[in-house]
């Protein structure tokens, strides 16, 4: 019988030499890579990983990711992550995360995923692969701060980007972590040199592929909040479609 202990999974991520930025700390995209990796590892152990879903004609697609960090680890440090399935809501499955360093809790995250049918390319109910027996009874790590991410109506800063073949994932789509990187590319260098991104909330709205060209745009938002924030959009040039929408949180470095 599966127990609540089995339904939580932990893994240790030592910071690798190629991850830190100029300030000696990893950036939010590295954290997102950790979250993607541990989610995949845990799903495999529970029987609804990539190959399990492939057999029943489905694949996982990340719909939304929200992560907030108190601090970002440095080279020589490690990040221990705990994750668990945290619920099903309509057509999405939820998964939560707690992130720790050697001293204690440093971050929280939540994600929503859809089970996409490989034939119809439309989402099926996640309960077809993730039913209630896989969801432990425990408090959520965090929740999405808003029902939806506010749309960026006009970007003060923008840059053009092209998706490379090396940006593709196992499903032949641009990997979700690269979208985070694409959005952050629009942040002015003068701002990034004096500030550090400690959180994002990103909504994935459309798939894209190698060769797709985008405009990554951003603008300051919520000037009265406890942290400086930016709104982001990534728009595909060929059809004008908004591929992702994101909000980022910053503190002075």
N, C-alpha and C positions, 0 to 999 in steps of 0.2 A: 504494500500500500504506500502511495506517495504521501509524505508528510510535509508540513510547513517548512521544516528545515531543508528538505530536498528542493523546495521551490525557490529558495534563495541561493545565489551563487556568488562566489568571491574570486577575484583574480588580482594579482599584483602586477603593476606596470612600472618597472624602473624607467626613469627618463633616459632616453638614448642620446648619444652625443650629437646626433644630427637634428634634434628637436628644438633646443633652446634658441631664442631670438637674441638680439644684441644686448638685452638687459639680463641675459642669463636664465630667463624663465621660459617655459613652454608657452605657446599661445593657445587660444581657444580651439583652433582646428585640431591640435594634438589631442585635447580632451575629447573632442567629438570622435576621433579615430578610436580612442580607448572604449568609448561607449558603444560604438558600432561593433567592435571586436567582441566585447564581453556579452553583448546581446546575442550575437551569433553563437558563441561558445555555449551559452546557457540553453538556447533553443535546441541545439544539437543534443544536449544531455537529456532534455525533456521529450524529445521525439518529434519536434516540429521545426527542425532546422531546414537549411536550404535543400538538402537532398531528400528529406522527408516530404516537404511540400512539392518538390519536383515530381515525385512519384504520383501525387494526387492532382497534378495539373495546376499548381499554384506557385507563387513566389511572394516573399515579403517585400513591401515597399514602404519606406519611411514617409509618413505624412507630415509630421511636425516634431520639432525638437526644441526643448527649453532647458537650458543649463545655466546655473549661476554659481560662481566660485567666490570664496572668501580670499583665496590666494592661489597662485599658480606655482606648481613645483619647479625647482631648479635642477640642473644637471647634477647627478649624484644622489638625488632624492628619488622616492618612489611614490606612486599613487595606488592605494588599495581601493578597489571598487566593489561594491555589493549591488546586486541587481535582482529584480523579481518581477514577474507579470503582476500588474496591479489592477486589471479590470478590462471589461469589454464595454464599449459604448457605441451603439448602432453599428456602423461598419468599420470601426477601428478597435484595435487591441492596444491597451496601454502597458507600458513598462517603465518602472522607476529605478533610480540609481542613487546611491550615497557614495561620496568620494572622501577618502581619508588620507592624510599623510601620517608620519610617525607620531605626531602630537595629537591628532584628532580630526574631526570633521572639517573638510575644506570646501565641499561643494555638494549640490543637489541637482538632480535632473529628472525630467520625465519625457516620454516619447509616446507618439501614437503611430500605429502601423496598420496598413491595409493588406489583406490577403488577395492578391490580384490573380484572376483566372487567366492562365496562359493562352486559352483559346479565345475568350471574349475580350481580354485586356481590361476587364472591369472588376471592381472589388466584389468579393463574396463575403458573406457574414463570417467574421473571424471565429465564431463558435464552431465552425466546421472543423477547425484544427486546434482551437484553444478554448476548451470548455472550463467550467467553473472549478473542476477538480485540480486545475493547474494554477489557481490564483489563491495565494495565501491570505489569511485574515490578519492584516497588519495595517498600520497607518501609512498613508501615502508619503513619499519623500518630499514631493512638492506638486503643485498643480500649474496648469497654464495660466498666466496672469490675466489673460483676456480671452473671450470667446473666439475672436479672430484677431489677426495682426492688422493694424491700421495700414491702409494703402498710402504709399508715398505718391503725392500728387505732382510734385515738382522737385527734382533733385538739384541741389546746389553744386554737387560735385559728381562727375561721371567719368567713366573710362570704357573703352571698347575692348572686348575679350573674345577669344575663339577657343572652343572646347577642343582639346587634343585627344588623340587616340589613347594616350596614357591616362586620361581622366575617366575612362570607361570602367564600369564594374562588371561583375559576373553576369548581370542581366543585360549587358550592352547598353546601359544608360550611363549618363554622367553620375559619378559617385556623389552621394549627398554631402560629404565633407568638402569636396571641391566647390560646391555651391557656396558654402560658408566662406571659403577663401575668395571666390569671385566677388561676393558682396563686400568683403572687407578691403578688396583692392581699391575701391572708390574712396576710402577714407583718406583725407589729405595726409601726406607724409609729415607735415609740420605738426599735425594733431597727434598722430601715432607716436611721434618721438617723445611727447610729453605726457601721454596718457596710455592706459592699459585696458584692453577689453576684458571684462570679467564675466560677461554673460551675453547670451543670445537667445532669441526666440525666433525660429525660422519655420516657415510653412512652405512645403513643396507643392507646387500647383500644377506642374506639367513636366513630363519627361523630356530629355533632350539628348543629343548624340554628338559624336565627334564631328567637327566641322561647323557646328552651329555657332553663329556669331551673336554676341549679346552687347547690350549697354548695361553696365553696372552703375547704378546711381544711388546717392545717399544725401541726406540732409539732417541737420540737428533737429531734435524733437524733445518735448517735455522739459523745457529749461528750468522749471520750478521743482523737478523731482529730486530725490536724494542723490541720484547719480546722473551724469550726463548721458544722454541717449541719442542714437541715430536711427532713423528709418531708412530701410534699404529696399531696392527693387532690382531684379535681374530680368531684363526684357530681351526676348529673341528678336533679332532684326528682320528675319525672313517673313514673319507673320505678325509681329507686334505683340506677341503673347507674353504675359508676365509668367516667368518660369518659377521664380521663388519670390517670397516677401519676407523681410526680416527686420527685427529690432535688435540693436546692440546696446549694451550698458558699459560705461567706462568710468574709471577713476584716474586721478593724477598718478603718474608713475613715481 
